[in-house]
Amino acid sequence: MIKRPPVHFNLLAIACTFNSLIVPISSASSISLSATEYEDTVHVGENSLELKPIGATLFGLLDVTTNITLTASYAEFGDDKKFNDISTLDLSAKAWGIGISYSQENWLFHLDYGQSDEDITIKATNRNLKLYKEDYDSPSWSGGLGYSSFIGDDAQPWYWSLNSNIQYADWQRNITRYEINLPNLSIATSLDKGESWFASAGLSLSQFSATGANSGLLYGGSLSWFHLIDGESSAVSRNGRSVSQIASTNQRFNASNFSQQIDGEQYGLVTIFAGYHFNEKYSVELSYSTSFAADENADSINLSVSYEL
């Protein structure tokens, strides 16, 4: 992972961790805009609702020197759905992140900081009255080490990389319940907070097939495994679920770590992608991710357009 093509890592790349699928096409600064849809199960009390939030992520990469790279990203997602006969649930999520990486020969080290905020609101369908509100806030730090190289034919080699990552999250969740009994209104509040440590390891494989002097097809995939190494499993994340992608960005095309919120103390994630580089400046990529061995598995699809500065 020494050089990066003019494509961004995508969803919340938000914790701004560098892509585990990176092809050494060029080393330059770039900016990317992506659209993402992902699955998310929201739990309120004993009730649950399947949502498919959709949103966009802006991701920037700046090569300060041949060895040092800075990244920054911002993402917003949202969805709403009928909760029951008298109310509607609305989900709104935002995340941003900054990161720095240092590469030396085949090795790369990265350090990232990310912040994700998610609001869940239930309102009466016929009146603009709040019945329930939940605010989830999770700042996090992550760091990792990666190694990459080439295999196969020298004319068109495959690019592979191994990476490991540790993520620390300090989260809190505020819940407000509105008891409406006109003309009176009573409000009950509660607060949960805690810390969690997640470790992950991944393997990626990709290839660039040239179609012209400055154009070509980029394709590949990755396999990653996540494990909660410390933290209360029943309260590690909002809705009593464990933190998954909310601040960890090891997968390519999950620009917001919360673009895939997966329920489980340990789980695997598979990502496949294909993209086309039209010239030295412009490229487009499409990726699909799915989890396995989780308590509640999820899927995510992402489309990104990138411009190299």
C-alpha positions in Angstrom: 0.0 0.0 0.0 2.7 2.4 -1.0 0.9 4.2 -3.8 -2.8 4.9 -4.3 -4.8 5.3 -7.4 -7.0 8.3 -7.8 -9.9 6.6 -6.1 -11.0 6.9 -2.5 -11.5 4.3 0.0 -15.1 5.1 0.4 -17.9 4.9 3.4 -17.4 6.4 6.1 -13.9 6.3 5.0 -15.0 8.2 7.8 -12.6 7.1 10.3 -10.4 7.8 7.5 -8.4 4.6 7.6 -6.6 3.8 4.4 -8.0 1.3 2.0 -7.0 -2.2 2.4 -7.5 -2.6 -1.3 -5.1 -0.2 -3.0 -3.5 -0.5 -6.3 -0.2 1.3 -6.9 -1.2 3.1 -10.1 -0.1 6.5 -9.0 0.8 8.6 -6.0 -1.1 11.9 -6.0 -3.7 13.9 -4.3 -7.4 13.2 -5.1 -10.9 14.0 -4.1 -13.9 11.6 -4.3 -17.7 11.8 -4.0 -19.6 8.6 -3.4 -23.2 7.5 -3.0 -23.9 4.6 -0.6 -26.9 2.5 0.5 -26.7 0.1 3.4 -28.9 -2.1 5.6 -29.5 -1.2 9.3 -31.7 -2.8 11.9 -32.9 -0.3 14.5 -34.1 -1.6 17.8 -36.5 0.4 20.0 -37.5 -1.5 23.1 -38.8 -4.9 22.0 -39.5 -3.6 18.5 -37.2 -3.6 15.5 -37.3 -2.0 12.1 -35.3 -2.7 8.9 -34.0 0.5 7.3 -31.9 1.2 4.2 -30.2 4.5 4.7 -28.8 6.2 1.7 -26.3 9.1 1.6 -23.1 10.6 0.3 -19.5 10.8 1.3 -16.8 13.3 0.3 -13.3 12.0 0.7 -10.0 13.8 0.1 -6.4 12.5 0.0 -3.2 14.7 0.0 0.3 13.4 -0.5 2.4 15.7 1.7 5.6 13.8 0.7 6.4 10.5 -1.0 6.0 8.8 2.4 3.4 10.8 4.2 -0.3 11.1 3.2 -3.2 13.0 4.9 -6.9 12.2 4.5 -10.2 13.8 5.5 -13.8 12.8 4.9 -17.4 13.7 5.7 -20.6 11.7 5.2 -24.3 12.0 5.8 -27.0 9.3 5.6 -30.7 9.1 6.3 -33.9 7.1 6.0 -37.5 7.1 7.4 -40.1 4.4 7.6 -43.5 3.7 9.2 -42.9 2.4 12.7 -46.5 1.5 13.6 -50.0 2.6 12.8 -49.6 6.0 14.5 -45.9 6.9 14.2 -42.9 7.2 11.8 -39.3 6.5 12.6 -36.6 8.8 11.2 -32.8 8.0 11.1 -30.2 10.7 10.5 -26.5 10.0 10.6 -23.4 12.1 10.1 -19.7 11.3 10.3 -16.3 12.9 9.7 -12.7 11.8 10.0 -9.1 12.7 9.5 -6.1 10.5 9.2 -2.4 10.3 8.5 -0.3 7.5 7.1 3.4 6.7 6.6 4.7 4.3 4.0 8.2 2.8 3.7 8.9 0.3 0.9 6.1 -2.4 1.2 4.9 -1.3 4.6 2.3 1.3 5.6 1.3 2.6 9.1 -1.8 4.7 9.6 -3.4 6.6 12.5 -7.0 8.0 12.3 -9.5 9.9 14.3 -13.3 9.7 13.5 -16.5 11.1 14.9 -20.0 9.7 14.2 -23.3 11.0 15.3 -26.6 9.3 14.8 -30.2 10.4 15.7 -33.3 8.3 15.8 -36.6 10.0 16.2 -40.1 8.6 16.4 -42.9 11.1 15.7 -46.7 10.9 15.6 -47.9 10.4 12.1 -50.8 12.9 12.2 -49.1 15.4 14.4 -45.6 16.8 14.6 -45.1 15.4 18.1 -42.0 13.6 19.2 -42.6 10.3 21.0 -39.1 9.0 21.2 -35.6 10.3 20.5 -32.2 8.6 20.7 -28.8 10.3 20.1 -25.7 8.2 19.6 -22.3 9.8 19.7 -19.0 7.9 19.1 -15.6 9.5 18.8 -12.9 6.9 18.0 -9.2 6.4 17.4 -7.8 3.6 15.2 -4.3 2.6 14.1 -3.0 -0.2 11.8 -0.2 -1.7 9.9 -0.2 -3.1 6.4 2.1 -4.9 4.0 1.6 -5.2 0.2 3.3 -6.6 -2.8 2.8 -8.1 -6.3 2.3 -11.7 -7.5 1.9 -13.3 -10.9 2.8 -12.1 -14.4 5.1 -9.1 -14.5 3.2 -7.7 -17.5 -0.1 -7.7 -15.5 0.5 -8.7 -11.9 -2.0 -9.0 -9.1 -1.6 -6.6 -6.2 -2.2 -8.1 -2.7 -2.1 -6.7 0.8 -2.4 -7.8 4.4 -3.5 -5.4 7.1 -4.3 -5.3 10.8 -6.1 -2.6 12.7 -7.0 -1.7 16.3 -9.9 0.7 17.1 -10.9 2.3 20.3 -14.4 3.9 20.7 -15.7 6.0 23.5 -19.4 6.1 23.0 -22.5 7.4 24.7 -26.3 7.1 24.0 -29.0 9.5 25.2 -32.6 8.4 25.1 -35.6 10.7 25.6 -39.2 9.4 25.9 -42.1 11.8 25.7 -45.2 10.7 27.6 -48.1 12.7 26.0 -51.2 13.0 28.1 -52.7 16.3 27.1 -52.7 18.9 28.4 -49.6 17.6 30.2 -46.3 16.4 28.9 -43.8 14.4 30.8 -40.3 13.6 29.6 -38.2 10.6 30.8 -34.5 10.5 29.9 -31.7 8.0 30.3 -28.0 7.8 29.4 -25.7 4.9 28.5 -22.0 5.2 27.8 -19.0 3.0 27.7 -15.8 2.1 25.8 -14.9 -0.7 23.3 -11.9 -2.1 21.6 -12.2 -3.8 18.2 -9.4 -5.7 16.4 -9.5 -6.6 12.7 -7.4 -8.3 10.1 -7.8 -8.4 6.3 -6.5 -9.7 3.0 -7.1 -8.0 -0.3 -6.4 -8.8 -3.9 -6.8 -6.5 -6.9 -5.6 -6.0 -10.5 -5.4 -3.1 -13.0 -5.9 -4.1 -16.6 -4.9 -1.3 -19.0 -7.1 -0.4 -22.0 -5.0 2.6 -23.1 -2.0 4.7 -22.2 -3.9 6.3 -19.2 -7.0 4.2 -18.9 -8.0 0.8 -17.6 -10.2 -1.5 -15.5 -9.6 -1.9 -11.8 -11.2 -4.9 -10.0 -10.7 -7.0 -6.9 -12.0 -8.0 -3.5 -11.1 -8.3 0.2 -11.9 -10.5 3.1 -11.8 -9.1 6.7 -12.5 -10.4 10.2 -13.6 -8.2 13.2 -13.4 -9.2 16.8 -14.5 -7.3 20.0 -11.5 -7.7 22.3 -12.8 -5.5 25.2 -16.1 -3.8 26.1 -19.5 -4.8 27.3 -21.1 -6.7 24.4 -24.7 -5.8 25.4 -23.9 -2.1 25.4 -21.1 -1.4 23.1 -23.1 0.5 20.6 -26.5 2.1 20.0 -29.5 -0.1 20.4 -27.4 -2.4 22.7 -25.4 -3.6 19.7 -21.6 -3.9 19.4 -19.6 -1.3 17.5 -18.9 -2.5 14.0 -18.2 -0.1 11.2 -19.1 3.0 13.2 -15.6 4.2 13.3 -13.5 1.5 11.7 -12.7 2.0 8.1 -10.7 -0.9 6.9 -12.9 -1.9 4.0 -12.6 -0.1 0.7 -15.9 1.5 -0.3 -17.4 1.8 3.1 -16.8 5.4 3.3 -18.3 5.9 6.6 -17.7 3.3 8.9 -21.2 3.4 9.6 -22.1 2.6 6.2 -22.3 -0.9 7.4 -23.5 -1.3 10.9 -23.2 -5.0 11.7 -24.5 -6.6 14.9 -22.1 -8.9 16.6 -19.0 -9.3 18.8 -17.2 -11.0 15.9 -18.0 -11.2 12.2 -16.5 -11.4 8.7 -16.8 -9.0 5.8 -16.4 -9.7 2.1 -16.1 -6.8 -0.4 -15.9 -7.0 -4.2 -15.4 -4.0 -6.5 -14.8 -3.0 -10.1 -13.9 0.4 -11.5 -12.8 2.2 -14.6 -10.1 4.8 -14.9 -11.0 7.0 -17.9 -7.7 8.9 -17.9 -5.2 10.3 -15.4 -7.8 12.4 -13.7 -11.2 10.7 -13.6 -12.4 7.3 -12.4 -15.6 5.6 -11.3 -16.0 2.5 -9.0 -18.8 0.3 -7.8 -18.5 -2.0 -4.8 -20.6 -4.5 -2.9 -20.0 -5.6 0.7 -21.7 -8.3 2.8 -21.1 -9.7 6.3 -21.1 -13.3 7.6 -21.1 -15.0 11.0 -22.7 -11.9 12.6 -25.7 -11.8 14.9 -27.4 -9.7 12.3 -25.7 -9.6 8.9 -25.9 -6.6 6.5 -25.2 -5.6 2.9 -23.9 -2.4 1.4 -23.6 -1.1 -2.1 -21.5 2.0 -3.1 -20.8 4.0 -6.2 -18.0 6.6 -6.3 -16.6 9.1 -8.7 -13.0 10.4 -8.2 -10.9 13.2 -9.5 -7.1 13.3 -9.2 -5.8 16.8 -8.4 
